[in-house]
Amino acid sequence: MIESGALAALNHLLEQQPWAAERLRPFAGQAVEFRCPPFPDLRLRITDDGLLDRARVEGVSALVVKLTPGALPFLLARDETALKGVEIEG
């Protein structure tokens, strides 16, 4: 349930910002993982059109985005303060 809602929201954002989807296209087939305890980890695959889909293959994610729970409200509000609660690996 959380996965499908998050996937829909992320793809909606990518569709609204075509430049972002364009930048993801070269990474098609690779996995990206979002971690934000206490929520379950969300592992997605970059598609050929630069959107995201459920990752069907196990393995190492090319990118891991770690969020602190406190960063979520700032991300939703598009407040740059959220960047303090984001860690990126990969």
URRAHU-V333087 format. One line per field, one symbol per residue. ss: DSSP state (~ for helix, > for strand, _ for the rest). psi: psi as a letter, one per 40 degrees, with the letter a starting at -180 (. if undefined). burial: b if it has 16 or more other C-alpha atoms within 10 Angstrom, else e. Layout:
# URRAHU-V333087
ss=???
psi=???
burial=???
This chain:
# URRAHU-V333087
ss=_~~~~~~~~~~~~~~~_~~~~~~~~~~___>>>>>______>>>>>_____>>>________>>>>>___~~~~~~___~~~~~~>>>>_
psi=ddddddddddddddddgddddddddeeheiiihhhgieiiihhihhideeaiihhehiahhdhhhhiideddddddefheddddehhhh.
burial=eeeeeebeeebeebeeeeeebeebeebebbbbbbbbeeeeebbbbbbeebbbbbbeeeeebeebebbbeebbeebeeeeeebeeebeeee
